[in-house]
Amino acid sequence: MTCTWDVEDTQPQLKHAPSSKPSSSSSSVAGDKRVKLSYLTEQTSHHPPVSAFYIDCPEKGISARGFDQLSAKFTGTNIRVVAGAHNLGIFITLANRDNEEYQLTHPAAYLGGLLRGSLSVSVADSCFVTCAKSKIKVILEYQEEGWLGRSQNKVVGVIFKYDPSNDNKTKVKDVSDRDVLGRIEGSWQQKVYYTLGSQPFAKTPVCSYLRRIAPDSLLTSFQEKDRNLLIDLDPLFVIPKNIPPIEEQLPNESRKFWEGVTNAIVNKQYSLATTLKQEIEDKQRKKAAERKETGKDWQPRFFTGAVTPVGRPDLTPDGEEVLKRLHEDKYALEPNKEYAAF
């Protein structure tokens, strides 16, 4: 339910268009400083299964929140995973930029290779980043596999000015060059680049000329100079999270709640894991039935509603206090007044 990360402040120096002024938060450079990220999540609904989450980094003036819910469907050759009805994406607030809020939607993912016995994950969909206050929108398009079946893992996108009251552009090709602020391209598993301005380098006269007369190595060199690195995923690795010891966790905290199931799976006792999982689900259904008989609605502890406000969960006073304590490396929680499955 709670954890923190201590990470290096590796925010890169971003280039800006000549007409724009960099903000104090976007122009910082990587250094020896470390910052703390705090994370709080709670399963707010069991039917359907929905969890709310809140991420906070006061030192950088950034917070993020949303509902975690997935929907999966077997299409015959793969499994398509999409955001559930209550999952409207991640809502990020930048306190150092006049509290601008950016909504990031999720693209559909595909789990393939089921018939071949070689599992792989691919993304072939569009997603969007929008900010009504700044009137900036980003369309990202993830490319499908090539005709020979080789995954491209390619993403292309466009950053442009849009009208929040008439948000009707959903494809990169729909965006007029006069509205374009920048473009994005690369591999979502390796390096992603951005360029400023409306015209991509591949369509400039210089690129067309070089394509006719120059070797590929020279063309690549010019492309690298024109593009700016946004992110390089190759050297990234998962940073261990800080969590309280299992014996200090409450009975309904995830690791303690599912400890028996987890240990059974790790020990390859799959029948036992299934039995323990069913016992937990039966307890949840029993408690839900008891609440229904008494006309009592389940209320989450750290968030104000099970699936409301729509897309943007709000913290209760308890939730605000927990996040505040996490910033001070204090993980201890007061016992719940009521449990959903006990």
C-alpha positions, 0 to 999 in steps of 0.5 A: 500500500505504501513505499518510497524511492530515493533516486538521483535527480537526473532530469536532463537539460531540455532545449527550448524553442527560441520564443519560449522561456524555460521554467526553473523546473524544466531547466535543471541539470543532473547532479549528485542531489537525490530526491524522494518519491512517495507512493500510496495505493489502495484497492477502492473497489472489489467488483470491479477490481479498481485501485487508486494511487497517488505519487508525490515528489514535493522536491520537484513539485510533481504529483501524479494520480489515477485509477489502476484498472485493466481489461483483457480480451483473447482475440484468437492469436493474442491477448489484448490488454486495455485500460478499464472503464474507470482508468482514464490515464495518469493525471500529472500536476506540475506545481512549479508551472502554475499547477498545470495538469497533464492527462496521459492515456494508456495505449493498448498492449498485446501479449502475443506468441501464445501459439508459438510458445514464445511470449512477447509484448507489443504495442500498436495503438495511439495515446495522448497527453493533453493540458487544457491550461497550456493548450498543448497536446501530444499524439503518440502512435505506436507502430505495428509489426512489419509484414515479415512479423518483426516487431519495430517497437517504433513510436512517432508523435507530434506536439501541437497547440489545440483547442480544449473545447474542440479536441477532435484531432486523434491522428498525427496526420490530422495535425496541421504544420502551422500548429506543430511545436515539435515532433517525437520519434524513436523506439519505445524500447531503446531511444526516443528523440524530439525535434523542435519546429513543425517539419521533421528532418526526414522531409527537409530539403537538406535530408532529401539532397543527402539521401540522393548523394551521401552514404547512409553513415553521413545521413545518420550523422546529420539526423543525430545532430538535428534530433535531441535525445528525450530518453534512452531506455537501454541503461535504465534499471529498476530502482529498489523500493523502500518498504516497511518490514512484513511484520510491521505491515497491517493485515490488509497491506498487499504483501502481508495480505497475499503473503501466503499466495506469493510464497506458494507460487514461489515454491511452485505449490500452485494448487495451494496458491489457488486454494489460498486465493479462493479463500481470500476471495470468498472472505471478500464476497462474504464481507460484501454480502454482509454490508449489502444486508445492512445497507452499508457502502464500503468506504476506502480509507485513503481515498474519498471514493471507490471510483470517484472523482472520475479518473482523479482520485482525491486523498482523505485526511488519512491519505494526506497524513500518510504521504506526509509521513512517507516523506519523513521515512515514517511507514507505520500506520494506525490499524484500520477501523474496518477491513474489507475482507476480514 
